[in-house]
């Protein structure tokens, strides 16, 4: 029998599952569609938009350069920023044509995408670095900034691989940045294929989420956001694969889940909330011992690798005095209200172009249709609220996790970019960007996981 439930004479084993010829052919179609659509967009963005036309151009390129040149763990000097916050300033040295990030444009990804069709006026200035003589400098200096220690160094491994190869073959500066984008795109495509392969059902919906223009752009840029989306997708797919299993998951599978949870925590902690869903897998497929092993693997990796770096090297940018967190603590109801208000404002898409709103609407309608189909397919007629909640626990859990992740990054932006003491009651937090929601999109696919408690098993992710 195939994982889709059909009986076929030409069934073949795929891993520990069985797949019929139709499903195998369908999988190949999903991979082909994903790879073609992503490759077409990635090529357009890489050719048409300069590598330094991104949000935070003084962070992502220089973090990539630091890792590629082995300077990610350079000593830091503690000091105070303009708002009185304690910061750790890291210095890196090397080629001035790269470290000065000439012609950079600190723009939102919506603007970057529009430049792919309308023209990027900054691209020629960025290319002009190829015509300048190389000089050895150290940043930051009086003119140029550096935020190479804002995120965990390994977050930039995909980009650093391409940049290092380009350095070894002595490509021009602009081509070096482009090589970093290409390697990031390749690794994203590989991770995307893994996510599609792991997901037992609704592969086409996963493929769709992974190729929408905002995701395709960040995945083909020097930013880390694309890999966060890919890791989130792989985590959701791995949870669904565990749910569909016909036997207890193995220790290697548990280790993969633990590593994914750790990787998401290293990227941005709120996006690791999806890992909580692992703990809600029924004991028929994941015992308490395996769940403890999962937590232990993620905790050990985080404690051994990420936390020491964060304490010794990590530093975040703030636009206000973060000591005003006491205002949030002393007025918790008002703070929660601001978070909810900002989340609702984010959901209105008031600041986004029409095509972005239309894309979000289509994705939302497709997801609702998939959920409705899933619920209908598993409706037994006489269902209590408790049994329904148990069967569709991942639908409820997915919505809660998505809301928690959105609330977490809204709160972070609120504390680091807004003066809470001077804000009015109905003001919306400034600094919230739509790209923060991109890694949350795969979490909604958890809503398609169905638990069948009748036999202690769960055929899961309904088709």
C-alpha positions in Angstrom: 0.0 0.0 0.0 1.2 3.5 -0.8 1.4 6.3 1.7 -1.4 7.9 -0.2 -3.6 4.9 0.7 -3.8 3.3 -2.8 -3.0 -0.3 -3.7 -0.7 -0.6 -6.7 0.9 -3.7 -8.2 4.1 -1.7 -8.9 4.7 -0.5 -5.3 8.3 0.3 -4.4 9.9 0.9 -1.0 11.0 4.5 -0.4 12.8 4.6 2.9 10.6 2.9 5.4 7.5 4.0 3.5 5.9 2.5 0.4 5.2 4.7 -2.7 3.3 3.8 -5.8 4.5 4.8 -9.2 2.0 7.6 -9.4 3.3 9.2 -6.2 6.9 8.8 -7.2 6.1 10.5 -10.5 4.2 13.2 -8.6 7.2 13.8 -6.3 9.4 14.4 -9.3 7.0 16.9 -10.7 6.9 18.8 -7.4 10.7 18.9 -7.3 10.9 20.1 -10.9 8.3 22.8 -10.4 10.0 24.0 -7.2 13.4 24.1 -8.7 12.4 25.7 -12.0 10.3 28.4 -10.4 12.9 29.2 -7.8 15.8 29.1 -10.3 14.1 31.5 -12.6 13.4 34.0 -9.9 16.8 33.6 -8.3 18.5 34.3 -11.6 16.4 37.4 -12.2 17.2 38.8 -8.7 20.9 38.0 -8.9 21.3 39.6 -12.3 18.9 42.6 -11.9 19.4 43.5 -8.2 22.8 44.4 -6.7 24.0 42.1 -3.9 24.2 45.1 -1.5 20.6 46.3 -2.2 19.1 44.6 0.9 18.0 45.4 4.4 20.9 45.8 6.8 23.7 45.9 4.2 26.3 46.6 6.9 25.5 43.3 8.6 24.8 40.4 6.2 27.7 41.1 3.7 30.2 41.8 6.4 29.1 38.8 8.5 29.6 36.6 5.4 33.1 38.2 4.8 34.0 37.6 8.5 33.2 33.9 8.3 34.8 33.4 4.9 38.0 34.9 6.2 38.0 33.3 9.6 37.3 36.5 11.5 34.0 35.7 13.1 35.5 35.1 16.5 37.7 38.3 16.4 37.9 39.9 19.9 35.2 42.5 20.7 35.4 45.8 22.5 32.6 46.7 24.9 31.2 50.2 24.8 28.1 52.3 24.7 26.0 53.2 21.7 24.3 56.6 21.2 21.4 55.5 23.3 23.4 54.3 26.3 23.1 50.6 25.6 26.0 48.3 26.2 27.3 46.9 22.9 30.2 44.6 21.7 32.0 46.1 18.7 33.9 43.6 16.5 36.6 44.7 14.1 37.4 42.8 10.9 40.1 43.6 8.3 40.7 42.9 4.7 39.9 44.1 1.1 38.5 47.7 1.1 36.6 47.0 -2.0 34.4 44.6 0.0 34.5 46.0 3.5 33.4 49.5 2.5 30.3 48.0 0.8 30.2 50.7 -1.9 26.9 51.7 -3.4 24.9 49.8 -0.8 21.1 50.5 -0.5 19.4 49.8 2.8 15.9 49.1 1.4 13.1 46.7 2.3 12.7 43.5 0.3 9.6 44.9 -1.4 11.7 47.7 -2.8 14.4 45.3 -3.8 11.9 43.1 -5.7 10.5 46.1 -7.5 14.0 47.1 -8.6 14.3 43.7 -10.3 11.8 44.9 -12.9 12.3 48.6 -12.7 16.1 48.7 -12.5 18.5 49.0 -9.6 20.1 52.4 -9.6 22.7 51.2 -7.0 23.9 48.3 -9.0 26.4 50.2 -11.2 27.9 51.9 -8.1 28.3 48.5 -6.5 30.0 47.2 -9.6 32.4 50.1 -9.7 34.3 48.5 -6.9 35.9 46.3 -9.6 37.7 49.3 -11.0 39.2 50.5 -7.7 42.6 49.4 -6.4 42.5 47.1 -3.4 43.5 48.5 0.0 43.8 46.9 3.4 41.5 48.4 5.9 39.9 47.7 9.3 36.2 48.3 9.9 34.5 49.9 11.7 36.3 53.1 11.3 35.2 56.7 11.3 33.3 56.3 8.1 32.2 52.7 7.8 30.2 50.6 10.2 30.4 46.8 11.0 27.8 44.5 12.5 29.5 41.2 11.8 28.7 39.8 15.2 24.9 40.4 15.2 24.1 36.8 14.4 25.7 33.4 15.0 28.5 32.9 12.5 27.3 29.6 11.1 24.1 31.3 10.0 26.2 32.7 7.1 27.8 29.4 6.1 25.9 29.1 2.8 27.0 32.5 1.7 30.5 32.2 3.1 31.1 29.0 1.0 30.5 30.9 -2.3 32.5 33.9 -1.2 35.5 31.8 -0.1 35.5 30.0 -3.4 35.3 33.3 -5.3 38.2 34.6 -3.3 40.4 31.5 -4.0 39.9 31.9 -7.7 40.5 35.7 -7.4 37.2 36.9 -8.9 36.4 40.7 -8.8 34.7 42.1 -5.7 31.2 42.3 -7.3 31.5 38.7 -8.6 32.6 37.6 -5.1 29.3 38.9 -3.6 27.4 37.3 -6.4 29.1 34.0 -5.8 28.0 34.2 -2.2 24.4 34.7 -3.4 24.6 31.7 -5.8 25.9 29.3 -3.1 23.1 30.5 -0.7 20.6 29.9 -3.5 21.9 26.4 -4.1 21.8 25.3 -0.5 18.3 26.8 -0.1 17.2 24.7 -3.1 18.7 21.6 -1.6 17.0 22.3 1.7 13.7 23.0 -0.1 13.9 19.7 -1.9 14.5 17.9 1.5 11.4 19.6 3.0 9.2 18.6 0.0 10.6 15.0 0.1 10.0 14.7 3.9 6.4 16.0 3.7 4.0 13.1 3.3 1.1 15.1 1.9 0.5 18.5 0.3 3.9 18.7 -1.2 2.6 21.2 -3.8 1.5 23.6 -1.1 5.0 23.4 0.5 6.6 24.0 -2.9 4.3 27.0 -3.4 5.3 28.6 -0.1 9.0 28.1 -0.9 8.9 29.9 -4.3 6.8 33.0 -3.6 8.8 36.1 -4.7 9.7 37.5 -1.2 11.0 34.1 -0.2 12.9 33.6 -3.5 14.5 37.0 -3.1 15.8 36.5 0.4 17.0 33.0 -0.5 19.0 34.4 -3.4 20.5 37.3 -1.4 23.2 37.7 1.2 20.6 37.6 4.0 19.9 34.7 6.4 16.1 34.9 6.1 15.9 32.3 3.2 17.7 29.7 5.2 15.4 30.3 8.2 12.4 29.6 5.9 14.1 26.4 4.7 14.9 25.3 8.2 11.3 26.0 9.3 10.0 24.1 6.4 12.3 21.1 7.1 11.2 21.1 10.8 7.5 21.0 9.8 8.1 18.3 7.2 10.1 16.2 9.7 7.4 16.5 12.3 4.8 15.4 9.7 7.0 12.5 8.6 7.3 11.4 12.2 3.5 11.6 12.6 2.9 9.5 9.5 5.4 6.8 10.6 4.1 3.3 11.1 6.5 2.7 13.9 8.4 4.5 16.6 10.9 7.0 15.2 14.5 6.2 15.5 17.3 8.0 17.4 18.8 9.4 14.1 15.3 10.9 13.3 15.2 12.3 16.8 18.7 13.8 16.4 17.7 15.4 13.1 14.7 17.1 14.9 17.1 18.2 17.7 19.6 19.7 15.2 16.9 21.5 13.3 15.5 23.0 16.6 19.1 24.1 17.5 19.7 25.6 14.0 16.4 27.6 14.2 17.3 28.9 17.7 20.7 30.0 16.4 19.1 31.9 13.5 16.4 33.7 15.5 15.1 32.2 18.7 11.3 32.9 18.1 11.4 30.8 15.0 12.4 27.8 17.0 9.0 27.8 18.7 7.8 25.4 16.0 10.0 22.7 17.6 7.5 22.6 20.5 5.2 20.7 18.2 7.5 17.7 18.5 6.5 17.3 22.1 2.8 16.8 20.9 3.5 13.8 18.8 1.6 10.9 20.2 3.5 8.2 22.1 2.6 5.7 19.4 5.3 7.3 17.2 7.5 9.1 19.7 8.0 7.9 23.3 8.7 10.1 26.3 12.2 9.0 26.2 12.7 10.1 22.6 11.1 13.4 23.4 13.6 13.9 26.3 16.4 12.9 23.9 15.1 15.5 21.4 15.1 18.3 24.1 18.5 17.2 25.3 20.1 17.3 21.9 18.8 20.7 21.2 19.7 22.0 24.7 23.3 20.6 24.6 24.0 22.1 21.1 22.6 25.4 22.2 24.4 25.5 25.5 27.7 24.3 24.0 27.8 26.4 20.9 25.3 29.2 20.7 25.2 30.5 24.3 29.0 30.9 24.7 29.1 32.9 21.5 26.2 35.0 22.5 27.7 35.9 25.8 31.3 36.5 24.5 30.7 38.0 21.0 27.0 38.6 20.2 25.6 42.1 20.0 22.3 43.5 18.7 21.4 46.9 17.3 18.9 49.1 19.1 17.4 52.5 18.2 16.4 53.4 21.7 17.5 52.8 25.3 16.5 49.2 25.9 16.4 49.8 29.7 12.9 51.0 29.1 11.9 47.4 29.2 10.8 48.3 32.8 8.0 50.3 31.2 6.7 47.2 29.5 7.0 45.1 32.7 5.3 47.7 34.8 2.4 48.0 32.3 1.9 44.5 31.1 -1.7 44.9 29.9 -0.9 48.0 27.9 2.2 46.3 26.4 0.1 43.2 25.4 -2.4 45.6 23.8 0.3 47.2 21.8 1.6 43.8 20.6 -1.9 42.7 19.6 -2.6 46.1 17.9 0.7 45.8 16.0 0.0 42.2 15.0 -3.5 43.3 13.6 -1.9 46.2 11.7 0.6 43.8 10.3 -2.3 41.6 9.1 -3.9 44.5 7.3 -0.9 44.7 4.8 -1.6 48.5 4.8 2.0 49.4 3.9 2.5 46.7 1.2 1.9 46.9 -2.6 -1.2 45.4 -4.2 0.6 42.4 -5.6 1.9 41.5 -2.1 -1.6 41.7 -0.7 -3.0 39.6 -3.5 -0.3 37.0 -3.0 -1.1 36.8 0.7 -4.8 36.5 0.0 -4.3 33.7 -2.4 -2.1 31.8 0.0 -4.6 32.3 2.8 -7.5 31.0 0.7 -5.5 28.0 -0.5 -4.6 27.1 3.1 -8.2 27.5 4.3 -9.4 25.3 1.5 -6.8 22.7 2.4 -7.8 22.8 6.1 -11.5 22.5 5.2 -10.8 19.5 3.0 -8.7 17.9 5.7 -11.4 18.3 8.4 -14.1 17.1 6.1 -12.2 14.0 5.1 -11.8 13.0 8.7 -15.2 13.9 9.9 -16.9 10.8 11.5 -20.3 12.3 12.2 -20.5 11.9 16.0 -17.5 13.8 17.3 -17.1 15.4 20.7 -15.1 18.6 21.2 -12.4 16.7 23.1 -12.0 14.1 20.4 -12.0 16.7 17.6 -9.3 18.8 19.5 -7.2 15.6 19.9 -7.5 14.6 16.3 -6.7 18.1 15.0 -4.3 19.1 17.8 -1.7 20.3 15.3 -4.2 22.7 13.7 -4.7 24.4 17.0 -1.0 24.1 17.9 0.1 25.5 14.5 -2.1 28.6 15.0 -0.8 29.1 18.5 2.8 28.7 17.5 2.4 31.1 14.5 0.8 33.7 16.8 3.5 33.2 19.4 6.3 33.7 16.8 4.7 36.8 15.4 4.1 38.2 18.9 7.7 37.5 19.8 9.3 39.4 16.9 6.7 42.2 17.3 7.7 42.5 21.0 11.4 42.5 20.1 11.0 45.3 17.6 8.8 47.1 20.1 11.5 47.0 22.8 14.5 47.8 20.5 13.1 50.3 18.0 10.4 52.2 20.0 10.3 54.4 23.0 7.5 52.8 24.9 7.4 55.6 27.5 6.5 58.2 25.0 4.2 56.2 22.8 0.5 56.8 22.9 -1.9 54.0 23.8 -2.9 53.3 20.2 0.4 53.7 18.4 1.7 50.9 16.3 5.3 49.7 16.8 7.7 51.1 14.2 10.3 48.9 12.5 8.2 45.8 11.8 9.0 44.3 8.4 6.9 41.9 6.4 9.9 39.6 5.9 9.8 38.7 9.6 6.7 36.6 8.8 8.2 34.6 6.0 9.7 31.8 8.1 6.3 31.4 9.9 4.5 30.4 6.7 5.5 26.7 6.8 4.2 26.5 10.4 0.6 26.7 9.0 1.1 23.4 7.3 1.0 21.8 10.8 -2.7 22.4 10.5 -2.9 19.6 8.0 -1.6 17.0 10.4 -4.4 14.7 11.7 -4.0 12.4 14.6 -6.0 9.2 14.6 -6.3 8.0 18.2 -8.5 5.0 17.5 -5.5 2.7 17.0 -2.9 4.8 18.8 -1.5 5.7 15.3 -1.8 8.8 13.2 -2.0 8.6 9.4 -1.4 12.4 9.7 -1.0 15.1 7.1 -4.2 14.5 5.2 -4.2 14.7 1.4 
